Amino acid sequence: MRNNEEKRRMEKVNRAIEDFGGLLRDYRKENFLTLEDMAQEVGCSSSYIFRIEKNKRNPEITFRIKVLSEGMNWSTEEIYLYLKEFISKEKTGKIE
């Protein structure tokens, strides 16, 4: 059971790294949140959320963490895994 949970968590983390906008859009729609709802949760404009979802904006890592923690309710452990993987992939040149 623990192995499946870890696998699911890593899939979630990798999706956040590879398709942050898509993950954000899917989360928002699955939770019946409007662009405005999400924007209020994380303190930005709804148009900025829209542009992130459409991959027209690549938010800074600090804003990503704010979205994951405050907007999508990720746990501290999930945030840590995200940062660890993000930094690892950035060092190897797999992230812009």
N, C-alpha and C positions, 0 to 999 in steps of 0.2 A: 504494500500500500504506500509506504513512504517513497519508494522508487517512482511510482506513478505520479505522485504529488510533485516530486522534484522535476520529473520530466515535463509535466504540465507547466510548472513555474518557469523552466528554462525556455520552453516554447513561447511563452508569453513575453519573456524578456527579449528573446531574439526577434520576435515580431515588433516589439517596441523600438528596437534598434534599426531593423530593416524597413519597416513601414509604419513610422510613428503616426503619420496622418491617417492612414487606414485604420490603425488600432483605435485612435481617438474617435474617428467617425463611427466605427462599429460599436464602441463602448457607449457613445452618446445615444445612438439609435436603439441599442438593446435596453437602455435604461430610460427611454422615452424622454430624453433631454433635448431641448432646442439648442440652437447655437447660442442664443442669449443666456440660457440656463448655464451652460458650460462656461461661457465668458464671465458671468458673474461669480462662479465658483473660483475661478483662477485669476480674476482681476485684469481682464483685457477686453478688447472689443469682439463682438460676434464676427465681424469681418475678418479679424486676425485668425480666429478659430477656423473659419471657412477656408482661408488661404492655407493654413497648416494641413487641413484635411485634404485639400486638392494638390498638396505638394508644391505649392507656389511659394511657401515660406518654410525655411529650415530654422526652427527656433533654437536659441542658445540652450546649452545643457541645463542651466539653472531654471529656465522656464519649463523645460521638459520635466524636470524633477517636480516642479510645482504642479504641473498638470497631472502627473502620475500620482503624487501624494494627495493633493487637495481635490483634484477633479475626478480622479479615477480610484481613489482610496486604496492605493497600493500600500502594502505593509513595509515597514522599515527594511526587513530582510529582502523583499523584492526590489526595493530601491537600491540597496547595496549590490545585489546581483546585477542589476541593470548598469550601474556605474562601473562595476568591475569589468563586465563584458564590453561596455562602450569604450572604456579606456584601452582595453586589450585590443579591440578591433581597430581603434584609432591609431594605435602604435604600429600596427601591421599594415596600415594604409587601406583598410577595408571600409573606412568611413571617410566621407569628404571632409 
